[in-house]
Amino acid sequence: MTVTESTPSVSVPDHIARQVVLPEGHREDEPLFAAYQWLRENAPLAKVHVEGYDPLWLVAKHADIMEIEKQPAVFPSGGGAKPGSHNPILQNQAGDAFTMSLTGGSLRILETVTYLDPPEHTMVRNIAAEWFRPASLKKWEDRIRELAREAIAARLHPGPNDLDIVGDFALSYPLHVIMTLFGVSAEDEPRMMALTQEFFGTTDPEAQRADVTPLSPEAAAQQWSAAIRDFYSYFDALVEARRGEPRDDLASIIANARRPDGELYPKEVAYGWFIAIATAGHDTTSSTLAGILEALAQHPGQFAPVKADPSLIPGLVDEGLRWVSPVKHFVRQASQDYLLRGQQIAEGDRLMLLYQSANRDADVFEAPGEFRLDRKPNRQIAFGYGPHMCIGQHLAKQELRVMLEELLPRLVSLEITGDRKVVQTNFVGGLRRLPMRVELA
């Protein structure tokens, strides 16, 4: 709606804005979630300007994010490939400038649904939409269960296991599942793992590539584009192979998809799909799995009931997704003037949707700071909302449920034995390391 009257905006202290916007503000959960809470209570929708970044609105409340997400025409994700389109993933000004130098002025560096809007978004999404529906995924249940059992047997033994629950356990299982269903060779999984960590770790010093200029303002964009280039190089061979000899796998469906005019989609569309599956299809799930195991170790009162009653596991998965919210933000840009929560959004304004904050909103969740596996209803929006809701959400929930069904009955105890470390990113991430002692029956 377009109106002329709005209420004055509350000024956000610079340290709060920097905590939320800057990747380094996401190194520790406690000050980050305190900043989110301050926003929800004092300035749930406020415009900020952090040095080095374009001005943008911080959207901290559940209801506002849902209102934005369900109106892609008013708040588009990418704005197309034309120069002047915005970036749905927040980068600093130097990073956006570097990206545009590679693309001739566009910020659409990938041909994937994240950068698209209806009707183009709908067509590209529909390439694999049927494969990701719950009814279609049922046929993979037994295979996913086999992979879960193999992961437990390969990485845990009866008795106490001292390990990093992230790197030694949680990271590998979702990647192996998605690569298996995708049709990628197991021997190529280490390369996929490395590229995924580089892709989502663009602002984390521990994940920085050797060919990226350290500490430069455009370093994150350099790494992002370099990882994409390496993905393209790998997936080009996969596209050619599946077009030459299609198989009964997801890669063949994508590689051989055709446009409404009957022509094959350009290879770049297949690359975009493959990158989305290889990255978001595994990293978000592994972050959530690690976060669930950490939460169970911290809340033994939650561990005992779910261990005794597997019917509670789906609720545990939903609460784990709310608790971790591994996708921290996406950015939308207003295509017209719009009044939201009494604030006048102007055409061209950018909005940073804070999913982690929304999933701790007291207007939606009772005692949002408590981990409750029996939370009902659980209106978590870890997968987003509206047309851009994650297409892989049902597969992610299936992977998590199956792993927990296999693991929890054998778990005797979980104990955190060292300091946690979080990936330094404001986009997609969670735990990087968490030493634990896992005792298995």
N, C-alpha and C positions, 0 to 999 in steps of 0.2 A: 504494500500500500504506500502511496505517496502522500505525505502530509507536510505541513510547514512548521508545526509546533513541536518542540522537544524540551525535555528537562535538562538542566545543566549537568554536565558530566563531572564525576568526582575525579580529581587528579590522583594518578597512581604514583606513589613514591618511586624514584628511579631504581632503588635497589630491588623493589618488587618486580618492576618491569624487566630488569636485567635477569633476575632469577628465572623468570619464565621464558623469556625470548632467547637468551644466549645458551648455546649447548653446554658450556661449563656450569651453568646454573642447575644442570640436571645430574651432577656428579653424586649428589647425596639427596635421599628422599625427604628427610625431615625438613630442611629449609624450603625445598621445592613445594611440598604439600602445605606447608605453612603459608607460602605465598599464594597458592591456589585458594586456600581458605580465606585469606585476607581479601582477595578479589571477590569471591562469592559473597562475602558479608558486607563489603564496602563499595566495590566498584565492579559489579558482575559483568558489565559491558562498558569498557573504557578504552579510549584511544591513547596509544603510547607511541613514543618515538625514541627508540634505543639507537645510540650512535652506531653508524655503519649499516643500519637497516632502514628500509622504507617505513613510514608511519603505518600503523595497523591497529585494528581493534582486537582486544583480547576478549574472547567469549568464554566465560567460565561456568555458565549454568546449563544444566541438562536441557531445560525447555527451550532455551534460545538456540542451542546447537540443533535440536530436532527441527525447530522452525526453519532454520537456514537450510539444513540438509534436504528437506522435503521440497525445496523450491529451486531446482537447478537452473531454471530460466532466470530467476532473480539473482541467485548467488552461484554463478557458474564455477566449475572446477578449474578449467584450463583456458577457456576462451578461444580455442582453436590454435592453429599453427601460425597465424599471422603475426607479424611484428606488433608489439604492444600487448600481446597476451600475457597473462600473469602466471606465476609459478605456484602450483598447488602445494609445493613443498617449500617451506620457508628457507631461503638462503639470504646471506647478507648482500649488500649492493655489489660488492666486488665479485661475488660468486655468480650473481645474475648476469653481470656484465661479461664475465668469462664465458658463461653458457651461450649468451647471444653472439659472442664472437665466433663460436663454433657453428651456429645454426643460421647465421645471416639475419639475426634480429629476433628470433623466436625463443621463447623459454620452454617450448615443447620438445624436450630432448629425447623423449621416449614415445613410441606409438603404443600406448597402453591405456587402459580405461581410466587410470588416475588423472590423465591429462585431457580427457574427452568429456563432452557434454551431449545429452540427447539432441538429435536422434543418432548421431555418430556413435556415441557411447553405447546406446542400446544395440546397434548392429554388431559392434565389436564384442561386447559382453556376451551376446547370444551365440558367438562362435562355440563357446564351451559351457554355456549355462546349463544345458541338459545334463552334461557329465557331472556337474557339481550338485545336482539336486539330491536330497536325502534318499529318495527311492533308488536313484542310480548308484549311490554310494554303498547301498546295502550289499551289493555283490562283492565289494572289496573288504567286508568286515573280517572274514576269516583270514585273508592275507595280511591285513593290518595286525590282527591278533598274533599271527606267526611272527611278524617283525617285532612286535612288542616283547614277546617271549625271548626271541633271539637277542634283543638289546639287553634285557635283564641278565640272561645267561652269559653274555659276552663281557659285561661290565661289572656285575655284582656276583659275589659268592656267598654261600651260607656263612653266617657269623658277622662280625663287624667289618665294615668297609670304610676306610678313611679316604676321602676323595673330594675333588671339586665337583659339586653336584651339577654345575653348569657344563664345564668343558669335558668332564669325564663321563657325563651321562646325558643330560637334557639336550645338548646341542645335536647329538648324532642321530637320535631316533626319528624326529620329525623329518630331517633331511633325507634319511634312508627311505622313509615311507613315501615322501613325495617324489623322490627320484625313481623309486621302484614303479610307482603307478604311472609316472611320466614316461618311463621307458629308457631312462639314462643308465648307462653302465655303472655298476658299483665302483669300478676302478677309477671313475671320473669324479666320484663324490668328494674326495679331498680338495680338488680344484674348485668344485662348486661351493664347498664350505668356505674356502679362503676368499673367493669372490663375494660371497654373501656378506661375510664379516667386513670386507672392505667397502661394500656398497652401503651398508647401514652404519658403518663406523667412520664415516667421512670426517667427523669432528672429534674423534677419539684418538689421542696420540698413540695408543697401543695398536690401533688398526691402520695406521697410516702406511701407505705404499712408499716404496723406495723412490719411485719416479715422480713424487709429488713434492713441491717446494715447501719445506717445513715452515709452519707458523705464518705463512703468507695469507693475506685476506681472502684470496681465491682458492686456498688449498682444498677446502671441502668440495668445491665445484670441480676442481682438477681431478680429485680422486673419484668423484661420482662419474665423470665423463670417461675416465680411464677404465673404471670397472665396467661400465656399459660397453665400451669398445672391446674389452676382453670377452664379455658375455657374447657380443655379436659374433666375434671370431669363432667361438666354440659352437654357438647355436646355428651358424650358417651350415655347417656340415650336417647337423641334425635335421634341419629343414630339407636339405637336399636328399638325405637318406630316406626320410619319411615320404617325400614326394615321389621318390623313385620306387620304393617298396613299402607301402603303408602297412602298419601293423595294428593290432587291437590295443592301442594305447592312446593316452591323451595327446602325446606329441603328434601323432598322425592326424588326429582330429583337427588340431590347430594348424599344422603345416599345410593341410589340404582344404582349409576353409575357403569358401568362395563368396565373393561379393554378390549383391542382388542381380548384377548384370551377368553373372556366371563366370566371371574372371577370378582367378586366384587372388587373394589379398596379397599386397606387396610383402616381401619377406620381413620388412621392418615391423609389421603387425604381429607376425609370428614371433619375432625376437622379443617384442614387448610382452606378449603373453608368457613366453618362456622365462623371461627375467622376473616377471611378477610372481610366477609360480615358484621359481627357484629361490627367491628372496623372501617375500612376504609369506609364501606358503610354508616356510619352515621356521624363520626367525621368530615370528610372533608366537608360534606354538611352543617352541623351545623356551622362550622367555616365560610364558605362562606356566609351563610344566615346572620349571625351576622355582618360580614364585609360589606355586601351590605347595611344593615340598618344603620350602622355607616356612610358609605360613603354618603348615601342619606341625613342624618342629617347634614353632613359637607358640602354638595353641594346642597343647596336648589334649585339652578338653574337646577339641574338634576331631582330633586324630582317632581316638578310641571309637566313637560312634560310627564313623564312615568306614573304618576297618571292619567293624562287626556287621555292617549293613550296606552292601554294595548298591542298594537302590538309592542311596544318598549321593552317589558319585556324580550324576548329572548336575545336581545342585552345587556340589563342590567345584565342578568345572566352571559353572556360571559365576560363582563367587570368585574363583581364581581369576577369571577374565576381568571382572570388575576391579579386583584388588590390584592387579598388575597393570591393566590397560596398556599393553605394549606399544600400540600406535598412539603417540602422544598428541599429535596434531595433524590437521590438514588446513590449508588456506583456501578461502573462497574470496571472490571479488564481486562487489555489487554491480549489477548491470543497470541499475536505476536507483533513484532515491527511495529510501525505505525507512520506516519508523520501527525500531526494535527496542523493546524495554524502555520506551520513552526517549531513546537516543536517535538522533537523525543521522542515518547512514547515507552518505552521498554516493552518487554514481561514481564508480572507480575506486572506492574505498576497499581495502583488503581486510579480511577478518581471519584471525587465527583461532581455530576451534580447538579448545583444550579438553580432550576426551578424558584425561586422567582426572581433571577437576570435576567434570560433569559426573563421573562415576563415584564421586564422594559428596554429591550434593544432598544436603539434609532435607531438602524439599521433596526428594524422591526416595531416598534410602534412610530408613531408621538406623540411628547409630552408625553412620557411614564409616567411621574410623575403626569399627570392629569387624573382624573376619568371621562371618557366619555362614557355614555351609548349608544351613536350612533357611536361608533368606528367601522369603516369598511374599510378594512377587519380587523378582530380581530384574529390574528394567535396565540392566547394564547396556551401554552402547559402545563396548570395546571394538565392535566391528563396524561402527558408524551407523548411519541411518539413511533411509531414503534410497534413491537410485544408486548411490555410491556405496551402499552397504556391501561389505566384503563378500565376494562371490564364493570364497573358500571357507566361510564360517562353519558350514556343516561338516566339512572334512576335518577342520581343526578340532571341533568339539568331539568328533568321532575318534580321532587319534588320541586325544587327551583322555577320553572316557575309557577306551580300550586299554591304554597303558596303565591307568590307575586301577582298573579291574584286575589286571594281571599282577600289579606290584603290591597294592595295599594288603591283600590277604597274606602275603609273605613277609611284610614288614613287621619287625619286632619293635624297633624304635628309630627315631630320627633325632640327631643332636647337631646343632651348629657348633663348630669347633674353632672358628676363626672369623676374621673380619670380612664382611661382604664388600664387593666392589661393583659399581653400576657402570654400564656403558655411558660414556659422555656423549649424549646426543639429545636433541630436542625433537627428534622425529620418531624413529622406531627403535626400541631397545628395552632392556631390563637388566637383570643381573649379568655381570661379566664373570665374576668368580664368587663362590661361596663354599668354603671348606665345611664338610659335614661328615659325621659318622653315621652310616646307614647300616643298621643290623638287620640281617635277612635270616629268616627261618630256613 
